[in-house]
Amino acid sequence: MSGRVGHRKRLICVTPANIRESHLYITGHWDFFPADCFGASTKRAGCGKLIELHVAGLSEPVLTDIPTDAKSGRPRRFFRKRAWVREFFAKHRIKPGDTICIERVGRRRFRVSPFEAKEQRDCPSTFVFDAEPEGDGPRVIELFAGCGGMALGFKRAGYRTVLANEWDREACDSLRANITDRVLNCAVQEIEHFPEADVVAGGPPCQGFSNLGERVPNDPRNQLWRHFFRCVEQTQPSIFVLENVPPLLKSAEYQEMCRVAEQLGYCVRGRVLNAADYGVPQTRKRAIVIGSRIGDPSFPQPTHVDPAKRDLMTQDLSGWRTVRDAIGHVPLEPTGLNWHIGRNPTPKSIKRYKCIPPGGNRWDLPPDLTPDCWKRKTQGGTDLFGRLWWDRPSVTIRTEFYKPEKGRYLHPVANRPITHLEAALLQSFPEDYVFCGTKIKVGIQIGNAVPPVLAEVIAEHVAEMLGAKRRPQLRIKTVG
């Protein structure tokens, strides 16, 4: 889930107990329902104010509340009225591992429907945990792996992926096409046992911490990091690497992460790294958390520097890689090949594109081409409808980079937004990386990825911490 969707939609994985007892566990989702819908433990003692569930396949809405436990006073794990669940399960042939969606459509009205069947997410081949992948490099588990940005960095640094886990089906297809067949396409909660590994790496969903949208302290998406540490507890890797947005390091969740990790015997350090300082043609800042039980964690030294800030300490470093370095060789006209695909802009959009000079933005639009909402927004938004510079790194590539109204995503000279291929190159993916899925899904994969070059630098530094002997590996080559 992305953006603010978590505030109007929740996904619940069905368990064998749910099937057996005809109920749905709503633990962890109590904040999703009105506070006055929680009633006493029995109807005799008093019900909460009823909520209305519109259940797919049922002719009448279900009116129910949520009971509380008589001793603790805490909400129970399921709705009070449960007879409808059996009919819902039977009508849609729901099985353990399937996912149910509960969507808020009003303050007291909710829609319940099937979301995805587990059998649709299963790997096409049997996954064998006790089989070692080929090679002699350190073993790494990749959780919340996306399309494989971090996994590619670790692979090119000589690591062997023993398991990659990702919820999104198309992202898993990308993982299999580029990284490994050892992919589990499921929710991380469904994995009971993890294979042995030297390193556990991953980026739990970050929407609850992100500066984009509301930052809700009890957003349940923030809690997926607990499954990251469940893997750490099971496998006892020497080192773990966790990636997220910078606000994580100032959150209460981060303090809890540190407490959990320290109880497991890890020394933890967190730092915000700018991808441009490590050879990525993009000023993308990410929080990197490293935990070690073999010594004090440390971070790689920058390999590149902002040319405007070079000093005696950094005079030997290469300058930041630029947009020209990354995409200067790509044809100005989209070819439709290898994700070099464009939008179908309206004549009015093309007129707007032509008004934006290099480094310009929405403020360069004439009044007759400026949307009314932007006329009213007289401050901020300097990247909206912005054009990239050839001689600077790109801004952060997000999931809707093909929409210039979302940020500085116009090509430096062509009158169009950047293409999927160009966005991938700005993320430091190699040009032959295979992305699977629709245009929207691949855009999400690219925008959410850890830049592979940054991941490789981190992986090499972690290997030094491990003291591992690895075969010489070529660094990721980028054209430019």
C-alpha positions as CSV (number, residue, x, y, z in Angstrom):
1,M,0.0,0.0,0.0
2,S,1.2,3.5,-0.8
3,G,0.4,7.1,-0.1
4,R,-2.6,7.5,2.2
5,V,-4.4,4.3,1.2
6,G,-3.6,2.7,4.6
7,H,-6.0,5.2,6.2
8,R,-8.9,3.9,4.1
9,K,-8.0,0.3,3.4
10,R,-6.6,-2.6,5.4
11,L,-5.5,-6.0,4.3
12,I,-6.0,-9.0,6.6
13,C,-4.4,-12.4,6.0
14,V,-6.8,-15.3,6.7
15,T,-5.5,-18.0,9.1
16,P,-6.6,-21.7,9.5
17,A,-8.2,-20.6,12.8
18,N,-10.3,-18.0,10.9
19,I,-11.6,-20.7,8.6
20,R,-12.2,-23.2,11.4
21,E,-14.0,-20.7,13.7
22,S,-15.7,-18.5,11.1
23,H,-14.2,-15.2,12.2
24,L,-11.6,-12.6,11.0
25,Y,-8.8,-11.4,13.2
26,I,-8.7,-7.6,13.3
27,T,-5.9,-7.3,15.9
28,G,-3.8,-4.3,15.1
29,H,-6.5,-2.6,13.1
30,W,-8.6,-1.3,16.0
31,D,-7.6,2.3,15.1
32,F,-9.4,1.8,11.8
33,F,-12.8,1.7,13.4
34,P,-14.7,4.4,15.3
35,A,-13.9,4.4,19.0
36,D,-17.5,4.2,20.0
37,C,-18.1,0.9,18.2
38,F,-16.3,-1.0,21.0
39,G,-18.9,-2.5,23.4
40,A,-18.9,-4.6,26.5
41,S,-17.9,-8.3,26.5
42,T,-21.5,-9.4,26.4
43,K,-24.6,-7.9,24.8
44,R,-26.3,-8.0,28.1
45,A,-23.7,-5.6,29.5
46,G,-24.0,-3.3,26.5
47,C,-23.1,-3.1,22.8
48,G,-21.0,-0.5,21.1
49,K,-22.5,1.7,18.4
50,L,-23.0,-0.4,15.3
51,I,-20.9,-0.3,12.2
52,E,-22.2,-1.3,8.8
53,L,-20.3,-4.0,6.8
54,H,-21.1,-4.3,3.1
55,V,-19.8,-7.8,2.4
56,A,-19.1,-8.9,-1.2
57,G,-21.6,-11.6,-2.2
58,L,-24.1,-11.0,0.6
59,S,-27.4,-9.3,-0.2
60,E,-27.8,-7.4,3.1
61,P,-25.3,-5.3,5.0
62,V,-24.0,-6.7,8.3
63,L,-24.6,-4.6,11.4
64,T,-22.1,-5.3,14.2
65,D,-19.9,-3.9,16.9
66,I,-16.6,-5.1,18.3
67,P,-16.7,-6.5,21.8
68,T,-14.1,-5.9,24.5
69,D,-12.5,-8.4,26.9
70,A,-14.2,-8.4,30.4
71,K,-10.9,-8.6,32.2
72,S,-8.5,-6.4,30.3
73,G,-11.0,-4.0,28.8
74,R,-9.1,-4.3,25.5
75,P,-11.0,-4.9,22.2
76,R,-11.5,-8.6,21.2
77,R,-9.8,-10.0,18.1
78,F,-12.9,-10.2,15.9
79,F,-16.4,-8.7,15.2
80,R,-19.2,-9.6,17.6
81,K,-21.4,-10.8,14.8
82,R,-19.7,-13.7,13.0
83,A,-22.3,-15.8,11.1
84,W,-21.7,-13.9,7.9
85,V,-18.0,-14.8,7.8
86,R,-18.8,-18.5,7.1
87,E,-21.1,-17.5,4.2
88,F,-18.5,-15.1,2.9
89,F,-15.7,-17.6,3.1
90,A,-17.8,-20.3,1.3
91,K,-19.1,-18.0,-1.4
92,H,-15.5,-16.8,-2.4
93,R,-13.8,-20.1,-1.6
94,I,-11.5,-18.4,0.9
95,K,-8.5,-20.5,2.1
96,P,-5.8,-20.0,4.7
97,G,-3.2,-17.5,3.4
98,D,-5.8,-15.6,1.3
99,T,-6.1,-11.9,1.9
100,I,-9.3,-10.0,2.7
101,C,-9.7,-6.2,2.2
102,I,-11.7,-4.0,4.5
103,E,-12.2,-0.6,3.0
104,R,-13.7,2.5,4.8
105,V,-16.5,4.0,2.6
106,G,-18.0,6.2,5.3
107,R,-17.5,7.0,9.0
108,R,-19.5,3.9,10.0
109,R,-19.6,2.1,6.7
110,F,-17.1,-0.5,5.5
111,R,-16.8,-2.7,2.5
112,V,-15.4,-6.3,2.9
113,S,-14.1,-8.2,-0.2
114,P,-11.5,-10.7,-1.3
115,F,-8.2,-9.1,-2.2
116,E,-5.9,-11.8,-3.4
117,A,-5.7,-15.6,-3.2
118,K,-2.5,-17.2,-1.8
119,E,-2.3,-19.6,-4.7
120,Q,-1.9,-16.7,-7.0
121,R,1.2,-15.6,-5.1
122,D,2.9,-19.0,-4.7
123,C,6.3,-19.5,-6.4
124,P,6.1,-21.4,-9.6
125,S,8.8,-23.9,-8.3
126,T,9.3,-25.5,-5.0
127,F,11.5,-23.5,-2.6
128,V,14.0,-25.6,-0.7
129,F,15.4,-23.9,2.4
130,D,18.1,-26.5,3.0
131,A,19.7,-26.1,-0.5
132,E,22.7,-23.7,-0.6
133,P,22.9,-21.3,-3.5
134,E,25.9,-21.6,-5.6
135,G,29.1,-19.7,-4.7
136,D,31.1,-19.0,-1.6
137,G,30.2,-15.4,-0.8
138,P,28.3,-14.3,2.3
139,R,24.6,-15.3,2.4
140,V,22.0,-12.6,2.5
141,I,18.2,-12.6,3.0
142,E,16.3,-9.9,1.2
143,L,13.0,-8.9,2.9
144,F,10.6,-6.4,1.3
145,A,12.8,-6.8,-1.7
146,G,10.7,-4.9,-4.3
147,C,12.1,-5.4,-7.8
148,G,15.6,-6.0,-6.5
149,G,17.5,-2.7,-6.2
150,M,19.2,-3.7,-2.9
151,A,19.4,-7.3,-3.9
152,L,21.3,-6.4,-7.1
153,G,23.8,-4.3,-5.1
154,F,24.5,-7.2,-2.8
155,K,24.7,-9.7,-5.7
156,R,27.2,-7.6,-7.5
157,A,29.2,-7.3,-4.3
158,G,29.5,-11.1,-4.3
159,Y,26.8,-12.2,-1.9
160,R,24.5,-15.2,-2.4
161,T,20.8,-14.6,-2.0
162,V,19.3,-17.4,0.1
163,L,15.9,-15.9,0.1
164,A,14.1,-12.9,-1.4
165,N,10.6,-12.0,-0.1
166,E,8.2,-9.6,-1.7
167,W,4.4,-9.2,-1.6
168,D,3.9,-7.7,-5.1
169,R,3.7,-10.4,-7.8
170,E,5.1,-8.3,-10.7
171,A,8.1,-7.2,-8.5
172,C,8.7,-10.9,-7.7
173,D,8.8,-11.5,-11.5
174,S,11.5,-8.8,-11.8
175,L,13.4,-10.4,-8.9
176,R,13.4,-13.8,-10.7
177,A,14.4,-12.3,-14.0
178,N,17.4,-10.6,-12.6
179,I,18.5,-11.9,-9.2
180,T,17.4,-15.4,-8.2
181,D,14.8,-18.1,-8.3
182,R,14.8,-18.2,-4.5
183,V,11.8,-15.8,-4.2
184,L,8.8,-16.2,-2.0
185,N,5.8,-14.1,-3.3
186,C,3.8,-13.7,0.0
187,A,3.3,-11.5,2.9
188,V,6.3,-11.6,5.3
189,Q,3.9,-12.7,8.0
190,E,3.3,-16.0,6.2
191,I,7.0,-17.1,6.4
192,E,7.3,-19.3,9.5
193,H,11.0,-20.3,9.1
194,F,13.9,-18.4,7.5
195,P,17.1,-20.0,6.1
196,E,20.5,-19.3,7.7
197,A,22.2,-16.1,6.6
198,D,25.2,-13.9,7.3
199,V,23.2,-10.7,6.6
200,V,19.6,-9.8,6.7
201,A,18.7,-6.7,4.5
202,G,15.5,-5.0,3.6
203,G,13.3,-1.9,3.7
204,P,10.0,-2.3,5.5
205,P,7.2,-0.1,4.1
206,C,7.8,3.5,5.1
207,Q,4.5,5.3,4.3
208,G,3.9,5.9,8.0
209,F,7.2,7.7,8.4
210,S,7.2,9.5,5.0
211,N,7.1,13.2,4.7
212,L,4.6,12.7,1.8
213,G,1.1,12.5,3.4
214,E,0.2,12.0,7.0
215,R,2.7,10.5,9.4
216,V,0.6,8.5,11.8
217,P,2.4,7.0,14.8
218,N,0.2,3.9,15.0
219,D,0.1,3.2,11.3
220,P,0.1,-0.6,11.1
221,R,2.4,-0.5,8.1
222,N,5.1,0.7,10.5
223,Q,4.8,-2.5,12.4
224,L,6.1,-4.7,9.6
225,W,9.6,-4.1,10.8
226,R,8.8,-6.5,13.7
227,H,8.8,-9.3,11.1
228,F,12.2,-8.1,9.9
229,F,13.5,-8.6,13.5
230,R,11.6,-11.9,13.8
231,C,13.8,-13.0,10.9
232,V,16.9,-11.5,12.6
233,E,16.0,-13.4,15.8
234,Q,15.6,-16.7,14.0
235,T,18.6,-16.6,11.8
236,Q,21.1,-14.7,14.1
237,P,23.0,-13.0,11.2
238,S,26.2,-11.3,12.0
239,I,24.9,-8.0,10.5
240,F,21.5,-6.6,9.4
241,V,20.9,-3.6,7.1
242,L,17.6,-1.8,7.2
243,E,16.7,1.0,4.8
244,N,14.0,3.6,5.2
245,V,13.1,7.2,4.8
246,P,15.1,9.8,6.9
247,P,12.2,10.6,9.4
248,L,12.5,7.0,10.7
249,L,15.5,8.0,12.7
250,K,13.5,10.6,14.7
251,S,10.5,8.3,15.3
252,A,9.4,6.4,18.4
253,E,9.4,3.3,16.2
254,Y,13.2,3.6,15.7
255,Q,13.8,3.8,19.4
256,E,11.7,0.6,19.7
257,M,13.7,-1.0,16.9
258,C,17.0,-0.3,18.7
259,R,15.6,-1.7,21.9
260,V,14.5,-4.9,20.2
261,A,17.8,-5.2,18.3
262,E,19.9,-4.6,21.4
263,Q,18.0,-7.3,23.3
264,L,19.0,-9.7,20.5
265,G,22.6,-8.8,21.0
266,Y,23.2,-6.2,18.3
267,C,24.9,-2.9,18.4
268,V,22.8,-0.5,16.3
269,R,23.7,2.7,14.4
270,G,21.6,4.8,12.0
271,R,22.6,7.4,9.5
272,V,21.1,9.4,6.6
273,L,23.1,8.8,3.4
274,N,22.8,10.8,0.3
275,A,22.9,8.5,-2.7
276,A,24.7,11.1,-4.8
277,D,27.7,10.8,-2.4
278,Y,28.1,7.2,-3.5
279,G,27.9,7.5,-7.3
280,V,24.2,7.6,-7.9
281,P,23.1,10.4,-10.3
282,Q,20.3,11.4,-7.9
283,T,20.2,13.4,-4.6
284,R,18.2,10.7,-2.8
285,K,18.5,10.7,1.0
286,R,17.8,7.4,2.8
287,A,18.1,6.3,6.4
288,I,20.4,3.3,6.7
289,V,20.4,1.3,9.9
290,I,23.1,-1.2,10.5
291,G,23.1,-3.7,13.4
292,S,26.1,-5.8,14.2
293,R,26.9,-8.5,16.8
294,I,30.5,-8.8,15.7
295,G,31.6,-5.3,16.6
296,D,30.6,-1.6,16.3
297,P,28.8,-0.9,13.1
298,S,30.2,1.7,10.7
299,F,29.2,3.2,7.4
300,P,31.0,3.5,4.0
301,Q,32.9,6.6,3.3
302,P,31.6,8.7,0.4
303,T,33.0,8.0,-3.0
304,H,31.8,11.2,-4.7
305,V,31.3,14.9,-3.7
306,D,29.3,17.9,-4.6
307,P,31.7,19.8,-6.9
308,A,30.6,23.1,-5.3
309,K,31.6,21.8,-1.8
310,R,34.9,20.1,-2.6
311,D,37.6,20.9,0.0
312,L,41.0,19.5,1.1
313,M,39.4,16.5,2.6
314,T,37.4,15.6,-0.5
315,Q,39.6,16.9,-3.3
316,D,40.5,13.4,-4.5
317,L,36.8,12.3,-4.8
318,S,35.0,12.2,-8.1
319,G,32.3,14.8,-8.6
320,W,28.7,13.9,-8.3
321,R,27.4,12.0,-11.3
322,T,24.9,14.0,-13.3
323,V,21.7,13.6,-15.3
324,R,23.8,13.8,-18.5
325,D,26.1,11.0,-17.2
326,A,23.1,8.8,-16.7
327,I,20.8,9.5,-19.6
328,G,22.7,11.7,-22.0
329,H,23.1,8.8,-24.5
330,V,19.3,7.9,-24.5
331,P,17.4,9.0,-27.6
332,L,15.5,12.2,-27.1
333,E,12.4,10.7,-28.8
334,P,11.0,7.7,-26.9
335,T,11.5,4.5,-28.9
336,G,9.0,2.3,-27.1
337,L,11.8,-0.2,-26.5
338,N,13.3,-1.3,-23.2
339,W,10.8,0.9,-21.2
340,H,11.8,4.0,-23.1
341,I,8.2,4.9,-23.3
342,G,6.4,8.3,-23.1
343,R,3.0,9.6,-22.1
344,N,0.3,10.8,-24.6
345,P,0.2,14.5,-23.6
346,T,-2.6,16.8,-24.6
347,P,-1.7,19.8,-26.8
348,K,-2.1,22.0,-23.8
349,S,0.4,19.9,-21.8
350,I,2.9,20.2,-24.6
351,K,2.5,24.0,-24.6
352,R,3.2,23.9,-20.9
353,Y,6.3,21.8,-21.4
354,K,7.7,24.2,-23.9
355,C,7.4,27.1,-21.4
356,I,9.7,25.5,-18.9
357,P,13.4,26.5,-19.3
358,P,16.3,24.3,-17.9
359,G,15.9,24.3,-14.2
360,G,12.6,26.1,-14.4
361,N,9.3,25.1,-12.8
362,R,5.6,25.9,-12.6
363,W,6.4,29.6,-11.9
364,D,7.5,29.9,-15.5
365,L,4.1,29.1,-16.9
366,P,2.1,32.1,-18.3
367,P,-1.2,32.8,-16.6
368,D,-3.3,31.3,-19.4
369,L,-1.5,27.9,-19.0
370,T,-1.3,27.9,-15.2
371,P,-3.9,25.7,-13.5
372,D,-6.2,27.6,-11.0
373,C,-5.0,25.5,-8.1
374,W,-1.4,26.6,-8.7
375,K,-2.5,30.2,-9.0
376,R,-3.9,29.9,-5.5
377,K,-0.8,28.1,-4.2
378,T,1.5,31.1,-4.1
379,Q,4.3,29.6,-2.1
380,G,6.3,26.4,-2.2
381,G,6.2,23.7,-4.8
382,T,9.4,24.8,-6.6
383,D,9.9,21.3,-8.0
384,L,6.4,21.0,-9.4
385,F,6.4,20.9,-13.2
386,G,10.2,21.4,-12.9
387,R,12.8,20.6,-15.6
388,L,16.0,18.7,-14.7
389,W,19.4,20.1,-15.2
390,W,21.9,18.3,-17.4
391,D,24.9,19.1,-15.1
392,R,23.4,18.1,-11.8
393,P,22.1,14.9,-10.2
394,S,18.4,14.3,-10.5
395,V,16.0,15.0,-7.7
396,T,14.6,11.9,-5.9
397,I,12.9,9.6,-8.3
398,R,9.5,8.7,-6.9
399,T,6.8,6.3,-8.1
400,E,5.0,8.8,-10.4
401,F,8.1,10.3,-12.1
402,Y,6.2,10.2,-15.4
403,K,3.9,13.0,-14.1
404,P,5.7,16.4,-14.1
405,E,2.9,17.8,-12.0
406,K,4.3,15.6,-9.2
407,G,7.8,17.0,-9.3
408,R,10.9,18.0,-11.2
409,Y,10.6,15.3,-13.8
410,L,10.7,17.1,-17.2
411,H,13.6,16.0,-19.4
412,P,16.5,18.6,-19.5
413,V,15.9,19.5,-23.1
414,A,13.1,17.4,-24.6
415,N,9.5,18.6,-24.1
416,R,8.3,15.6,-22.2
417,P,8.6,13.9,-18.8
418,I,11.4,11.4,-18.3
419,T,10.7,7.8,-19.4
420,H,10.7,4.6,-17.4
421,L,14.1,3.8,-18.8
422,E,15.6,7.2,-17.9
423,A,14.2,6.9,-14.4
424,A,15.7,3.5,-13.9
425,L,19.1,4.8,-15.1
426,L,18.8,7.8,-12.7
427,Q,18.2,5.2,-10.0
428,S,21.5,3.5,-11.2
429,F,19.9,0.4,-12.6
430,P,21.9,-1.1,-15.5
431,E,20.3,-0.6,-18.9
432,D,19.7,-4.3,-19.4
433,Y,17.7,-4.8,-16.1
434,V,14.5,-6.6,-16.8
435,F,11.3,-5.0,-15.3
436,C,8.1,-7.0,-15.3
437,G,4.6,-5.7,-15.1
438,T,2.4,-2.8,-16.4
439,K,3.6,0.8,-16.8
440,I,2.2,1.8,-13.5
441,K,3.5,-1.3,-11.6
442,V,7.0,-0.9,-13.1
443,G,6.9,2.8,-12.2
444,I,6.2,1.9,-8.6
445,Q,9.0,-0.7,-8.7
446,I,11.5,1.9,-10.0
447,G,10.5,4.7,-7.6
448,N,10.5,2.5,-4.5
449,A,13.8,0.8,-5.2
450,V,17.0,1.2,-3.3
451,P,19.6,2.6,-5.9
452,P,21.7,-0.5,-6.7
453,V,25.0,1.4,-6.7
454,L,24.3,2.7,-3.2
455,A,23.4,-0.8,-2.1
456,E,26.6,-2.2,-3.6
457,V,28.8,0.3,-1.7
458,I,27.0,-0.6,1.5
459,A,27.2,-4.4,0.7
460,E,31.0,-4.1,0.1
461,H,31.5,-2.2,3.4
462,V,29.4,-4.8,5.2
463,A,31.6,-7.5,3.7
464,E,34.6,-5.8,5.1
465,M,33.0,-5.8,8.5
466,L,32.3,-9.5,8.1
467,G,35.9,-10.1,7.0
468,A,34.6,-12.3,4.2
469,K,36.8,-13.5,1.4
470,R,35.0,-13.0,-1.8
471,R,35.8,-13.5,-5.5
472,P,36.6,-10.2,-7.3
473,Q,33.5,-8.7,-8.7
474,L,33.0,-6.0,-11.3
475,R,31.2,-2.9,-10.0
476,I,27.9,-2.0,-11.7
477,K,28.6,-0.3,-14.9
478,T,26.5,2.7,-15.9
479,V,26.6,4.3,-19.3
480,G,27.7,7.9,-19.4
